[in-house]
Amino acid sequence: MIRSASKPILVFSVWTLFVWAQRVVNVFTVAKLTPADQAGALVRPIVFTVLGLMCGYVALRPQPAVTTRRVVGGAAGVTVIQWLVQGVLIALRDYSTGFIVVHIVLGVVSVAVALWALRSTAGKDESSVDSPAVGGGLKQQQRPVAQGGL
């Protein structure tokens, strides 16, 4: 059974894989590219496919909170930057209105799902994580300071 906190991450993973797997198909079937151009056109889809697979892994296999936040945060950050830049570039180029609208919708949905997944990782309890990245390991319990004199 999938944990409810993992559902947004899994949705982000599946959406990312869907969008970028389609781009791989387009590189080989729709675009008239030379083999060298195909190799260059595959860089982004491969990067996003790896990020999508990593998010799927942390969604299906519980990881320490800090690991999940790093994976999802990195993937979400790259997704937001990709679609902000690409959305502007596509809108400014000489593409058909339909092409522009489709890509703007893909970008908006991708950013929304990325932020949803990222938000689902916020506020996780780090005290159970035994990692040097989280305050140098296990957190020490704080003792109350005595009030009054010696």
ChimeraX commands (.cxc) that place a marker at each C-alpha (Angstrom):
marker #1 position 0.00,0.00,0.00 radius 0.5
marker #1 position 1.23,3.49,-0.84 radius 0.5
marker #1 position 1.61,5.90,2.05 radius 0.5
marker #1 position -0.63,8.95,1.64 radius 0.5
marker #1 position 2.40,11.25,1.99 radius 0.5
marker #1 position 4.00,9.46,-0.97 radius 0.5
marker #1 position 1.07,9.87,-3.37 radius 0.5
marker #1 position 2.07,13.36,-4.55 radius 0.5
marker #1 position 5.63,12.15,-5.09 radius 0.5
marker #1 position 4.41,9.13,-7.04 radius 0.5
marker #1 position 2.12,11.32,-9.16 radius 0.5
marker #1 position 5.07,13.64,-9.84 radius 0.5
marker #1 position 7.19,10.64,-10.81 radius 0.5
marker #1 position 4.59,9.17,-13.17 radius 0.5
marker #1 position 3.84,12.57,-14.76 radius 0.5
marker #1 position 7.55,13.26,-15.29 radius 0.5
marker #1 position 8.11,9.85,-16.85 radius 0.5
marker #1 position 5.05,10.29,-19.10 radius 0.5
marker #1 position 6.10,13.73,-20.37 radius 0.5
marker #1 position 9.74,12.88,-20.99 radius 0.5
marker #1 position 9.18,9.36,-22.39 radius 0.5
marker #1 position 6.97,11.03,-24.99 radius 0.5
marker #1 position 9.81,13.40,-25.80 radius 0.5
marker #1 position 12.11,10.42,-26.42 radius 0.5
marker #1 position 9.52,9.00,-28.82 radius 0.5
marker #1 position 9.30,12.38,-30.58 radius 0.5
marker #1 position 13.08,12.57,-30.97 radius 0.5
marker #1 position 13.09,9.33,-32.93 radius 0.5
marker #1 position 9.79,9.53,-34.80 radius 0.5
marker #1 position 8.57,13.09,-35.28 radius 0.5
marker #1 position 11.65,15.27,-35.43 radius 0.5
marker #1 position 13.79,14.99,-38.54 radius 0.5
marker #1 position 17.13,14.94,-36.77 radius 0.5
marker #1 position 20.55,13.63,-37.65 radius 0.5
marker #1 position 21.98,11.01,-35.29 radius 0.5
marker #1 position 24.22,13.65,-33.68 radius 0.5
marker #1 position 21.25,15.97,-33.17 radius 0.5
marker #1 position 19.23,13.06,-31.76 radius 0.5
marker #1 position 21.95,12.42,-29.18 radius 0.5
marker #1 position 21.86,16.07,-28.13 radius 0.5
marker #1 position 18.06,16.11,-28.04 radius 0.5
marker #1 position 18.06,13.10,-25.69 radius 0.5
marker #1 position 20.05,14.76,-22.88 radius 0.5
marker #1 position 17.11,16.49,-21.18 radius 0.5
marker #1 position 14.71,13.55,-21.52 radius 0.5
marker #1 position 17.30,11.21,-20.03 radius 0.5
marker #1 position 17.98,13.57,-17.10 radius 0.5
marker #1 position 14.25,13.94,-16.40 radius 0.5
marker #1 position 13.67,10.20,-16.77 radius 0.5
marker #1 position 16.35,9.54,-14.14 radius 0.5
marker #1 position 14.79,12.18,-11.85 radius 0.5
marker #1 position 11.35,10.65,-12.37 radius 0.5
marker #1 position 12.67,7.18,-11.52 radius 0.5
marker #1 position 14.40,8.52,-8.40 radius 0.5
marker #1 position 11.17,10.14,-7.22 radius 0.5
marker #1 position 9.29,6.93,-7.90 radius 0.5
marker #1 position 11.83,5.02,-5.83 radius 0.5
marker #1 position 11.50,7.30,-2.78 radius 0.5
marker #1 position 7.72,7.22,-3.14 radius 0.5
marker #1 position 7.54,3.42,-3.16 radius 0.5
marker #1 position 10.46,2.63,-0.85 radius 0.5
marker #1 position 10.39,4.71,2.34 radius 0.5
marker #1 position 13.62,6.63,2.80 radius 0.5
marker #1 position 14.86,8.92,5.58 radius 0.5
marker #1 position 13.02,12.24,5.44 radius 0.5
marker #1 position 16.16,14.14,4.50 radius 0.5
marker #1 position 16.81,11.81,1.54 radius 0.5
marker #1 position 13.25,12.14,0.29 radius 0.5
marker #1 position 13.40,15.93,0.58 radius 0.5
marker #1 position 16.69,16.08,-1.30 radius 0.5
marker #1 position 15.52,13.84,-4.15 radius 0.5
marker #1 position 12.11,15.48,-4.53 radius 0.5
marker #1 position 13.51,18.97,-3.95 radius 0.5
marker #1 position 16.18,18.52,-6.60 radius 0.5
marker #1 position 13.75,17.09,-9.12 radius 0.5
marker #1 position 11.15,19.78,-8.38 radius 0.5
marker #1 position 13.76,22.55,-8.67 radius 0.5
marker #1 position 15.03,21.28,-12.02 radius 0.5
marker #1 position 11.43,20.90,-13.24 radius 0.5
marker #1 position 10.44,24.44,-12.26 radius 0.5
marker #1 position 13.55,25.95,-13.88 radius 0.5
marker #1 position 13.13,23.83,-17.02 radius 0.5
marker #1 position 9.54,24.88,-17.60 radius 0.5
marker #1 position 10.03,28.54,-16.73 radius 0.5
marker #1 position 12.87,28.83,-19.23 radius 0.5
marker #1 position 11.36,26.55,-21.86 radius 0.5
marker #1 position 7.92,28.14,-21.55 radius 0.5
marker #1 position 9.35,31.56,-22.34 radius 0.5
marker #1 position 11.53,30.23,-25.18 radius 0.5
marker #1 position 8.65,28.35,-26.79 radius 0.5
marker #1 position 6.30,31.33,-26.48 radius 0.5
marker #1 position 8.87,33.64,-28.12 radius 0.5
marker #1 position 9.70,31.35,-31.04 radius 0.5
marker #1 position 7.79,30.98,-34.26 radius 0.5
marker #1 position 5.63,27.99,-33.29 radius 0.5
marker #1 position 1.96,27.44,-33.97 radius 0.5
marker #1 position -0.50,28.57,-31.32 radius 0.5
marker #1 position -1.50,24.96,-30.63 radius 0.5
marker #1 position 2.10,23.93,-30.00 radius 0.5
marker #1 position 2.62,26.86,-27.64 radius 0.5
marker #1 position -0.61,26.15,-25.72 radius 0.5
marker #1 position 0.19,22.44,-25.35 radius 0.5
marker #1 position 3.64,23.18,-23.99 radius 0.5
marker #1 position 2.43,25.90,-21.64 radius 0.5
marker #1 position -0.15,23.44,-20.25 radius 0.5
marker #1 position 2.53,20.74,-19.90 radius 0.5
marker #1 position 4.71,23.26,-18.07 radius 0.5
marker #1 position 1.95,24.47,-15.73 radius 0.5
marker #1 position 0.92,20.92,-14.83 radius 0.5
marker #1 position 4.56,19.85,-14.37 radius 0.5
marker #1 position 5.33,22.78,-12.06 radius 0.5
marker #1 position 2.09,22.28,-10.09 radius 0.5
marker #1 position 2.75,18.56,-9.57 radius 0.5
marker #1 position 6.40,19.24,-8.67 radius 0.5
marker #1 position 5.41,21.80,-6.04 radius 0.5
marker #1 position 2.71,19.46,-4.69 radius 0.5
marker #1 position 5.29,16.69,-4.31 radius 0.5
marker #1 position 7.76,19.08,-2.71 radius 0.5
marker #1 position 5.13,20.35,-0.28 radius 0.5
marker #1 position 4.34,16.77,0.73 radius 0.5
marker #1 position 7.91,16.43,2.03 radius 0.5
marker #1 position 7.74,19.53,4.24 radius 0.5
marker #1 position 7.48,19.21,8.00 radius 0.5
marker #1 position 8.70,15.63,8.22 radius 0.5
marker #1 position 10.13,14.74,11.61 radius 0.5
marker #1 position 13.91,14.67,11.27 radius 0.5
marker #1 position 14.50,13.48,14.82 radius 0.5
marker #1 position 14.23,9.87,13.72 radius 0.5
marker #1 position 16.85,10.31,11.03 radius 0.5
marker #1 position 20.33,9.22,12.06 radius 0.5
marker #1 position 22.31,11.17,9.49 radius 0.5
marker #1 position 25.29,13.52,9.71 radius 0.5
marker #1 position 23.41,15.85,7.37 radius 0.5
marker #1 position 20.81,16.43,10.06 radius 0.5
marker #1 position 22.49,18.25,12.90 radius 0.5
marker #1 position 25.43,15.85,13.06 radius 0.5
marker #1 position 23.47,12.72,13.85 radius 0.5
marker #1 position 20.97,11.87,16.54 radius 0.5
marker #1 position 19.52,14.89,18.26 radius 0.5
marker #1 position 20.20,15.26,21.94 radius 0.5
marker #1 position 17.35,15.85,24.31 radius 0.5
marker #1 position 17.38,19.30,25.87 radius 0.5
marker #1 position 17.22,19.44,29.65 radius 0.5
marker #1 position 15.16,22.19,31.17 radius 0.5
marker #1 position 17.18,24.93,32.84 radius 0.5
marker #1 position 16.51,25.13,36.58 radius 0.5
marker #1 position 14.90,28.33,37.74 radius 0.5
marker #1 position 16.10,30.13,40.82 radius 0.5
marker #1 position 19.33,29.91,42.80 radius 0.5
marker #1 position 22.04,27.33,43.21 radius 0.5
marker link #1:1,2 radius 0.2
marker link #1:2,3 radius 0.2
marker link #1:3,4 radius 0.2
marker link #1:4,5 radius 0.2
marker link #1:5,6 radius 0.2
marker link #1:6,7 radius 0.2
marker link #1:7,8 radius 0.2
marker link #1:8,9 radius 0.2
marker link #1:9,10 radius 0.2
marker link #1:10,11 radius 0.2
marker link #1:11,12 radius 0.2
marker link #1:12,13 radius 0.2
marker link #1:13,14 radius 0.2
marker link #1:14,15 radius 0.2
marker link #1:15,16 radius 0.2
marker link #1:16,17 radius 0.2
marker link #1:17,18 radius 0.2
marker link #1:18,19 radius 0.2
marker link #1:19,20 radius 0.2
marker link #1:20,21 radius 0.2
marker link #1:21,22 radius 0.2
marker link #1:22,23 radius 0.2
marker link #1:23,24 radius 0.2
marker link #1:24,25 radius 0.2
marker link #1:25,26 radius 0.2
marker link #1:26,27 radius 0.2
marker link #1:27,28 radius 0.2
marker link #1:28,29 radius 0.2
marker link #1:29,30 radius 0.2
marker link #1:30,31 radius 0.2
marker link #1:31,32 radius 0.2
marker link #1:32,33 radius 0.2
marker link #1:33,34 radius 0.2
marker link #1:34,35 radius 0.2
marker link #1:35,36 radius 0.2
marker link #1:36,37 radius 0.2
marker link #1:37,38 radius 0.2
marker link #1:38,39 radius 0.2
marker link #1:39,40 radius 0.2
marker link #1:40,41 radius 0.2
marker link #1:41,42 radius 0.2
marker link #1:42,43 radius 0.2
marker link #1:43,44 radius 0.2
marker link #1:44,45 radius 0.2
marker link #1:45,46 radius 0.2
marker link #1:46,47 radius 0.2
marker link #1:47,48 radius 0.2
marker link #1:48,49 radius 0.2
marker link #1:49,50 radius 0.2
marker link #1:50,51 radius 0.2
marker link #1:51,52 radius 0.2
marker link #1:52,53 radius 0.2
marker link #1:53,54 radius 0.2
marker link #1:54,55 radius 0.2
marker link #1:55,56 radius 0.2
marker link #1:56,57 radius 0.2
marker link #1:57,58 radius 0.2
marker link #1:58,59 radius 0.2
marker link #1:59,60 radius 0.2
marker link #1:60,61 radius 0.2
marker link #1:61,62 radius 0.2
marker link #1:62,63 radius 0.2
marker link #1:63,64 radius 0.2
marker link #1:64,65 radius 0.2
marker link #1:65,66 radius 0.2
marker link #1:66,67 radius 0.2
marker link #1:67,68 radius 0.2
marker link #1:68,69 radius 0.2
marker link #1:69,70 radius 0.2
marker link #1:70,71 radius 0.2
marker link #1:71,72 radius 0.2
marker link #1:72,73 radius 0.2
marker link #1:73,74 radius 0.2
marker link #1:74,75 radius 0.2
marker link #1:75,76 radius 0.2
marker link #1:76,77 radius 0.2
marker link #1:77,78 radius 0.2
marker link #1:78,79 radius 0.2
marker link #1:79,80 radius 0.2
marker link #1:80,81 radius 0.2
marker link #1:81,82 radius 0.2
marker link #1:82,83 radius 0.2
marker link #1:83,84 radius 0.2
marker link #1:84,85 radius 0.2
marker link #1:85,86 radius 0.2
marker link #1:86,87 radius 0.2
marker link #1:87,88 radius 0.2
marker link #1:88,89 radius 0.2
marker link #1:89,90 radius 0.2
marker link #1:90,91 radius 0.2
marker link #1:91,92 radius 0.2
marker link #1:92,93 radius 0.2
marker link #1:93,94 radius 0.2
marker link #1:94,95 radius 0.2
marker link #1:95,96 radius 0.2
marker link #1:96,97 radius 0.2
marker link #1:97,98 radius 0.2
marker link #1:98,99 radius 0.2
marker link #1:99,100 radius 0.2
marker link #1:100,101 radius 0.2
marker link #1:101,102 radius 0.2
marker link #1:102,103 radius 0.2
marker link #1:103,104 radius 0.2
marker link #1:104,105 radius 0.2
marker link #1:105,106 radius 0.2
marker link #1:106,107 radius 0.2
marker link #1:107,108 radius 0.2
marker link #1:108,109 radius 0.2
marker link #1:109,110 radius 0.2
marker link #1:110,111 radius 0.2
marker link #1:111,112 radius 0.2
marker link #1:112,113 radius 0.2
marker link #1:113,114 radius 0.2
marker link #1:114,115 radius 0.2
marker link #1:115,116 radius 0.2
marker link #1:116,117 radius 0.2
marker link #1:117,118 radius 0.2
marker link #1:118,119 radius 0.2
marker link #1:119,120 radius 0.2
marker link #1:120,121 radius 0.2
marker link #1:121,122 radius 0.2
marker link #1:122,123 radius 0.2
marker link #1:123,124 radius 0.2
marker link #1:124,125 radius 0.2
marker link #1:125,126 radius 0.2
marker link #1:126,127 radius 0.2
marker link #1:127,128 radius 0.2
marker link #1:128,129 radius 0.2
marker link #1:129,130 radius 0.2
marker link #1:130,131 radius 0.2
marker link #1:131,132 radius 0.2
marker link #1:132,133 radius 0.2
marker link #1:133,134 radius 0.2
marker link #1:134,135 radius 0.2
marker link #1:135,136 radius 0.2
marker link #1:136,137 radius 0.2
marker link #1:137,138 radius 0.2
marker link #1:138,139 radius 0.2
marker link #1:139,140 radius 0.2
marker link #1:140,141 radius 0.2
marker link #1:141,142 radius 0.2
marker link #1:142,143 radius 0.2
marker link #1:143,144 radius 0.2
marker link #1:144,145 radius 0.2
marker link #1:145,146 radius 0.2
marker link #1:146,147 radius 0.2
marker link #1:147,148 radius 0.2
marker link #1:148,149 radius 0.2
marker link #1:149,150 radius 0.2
view
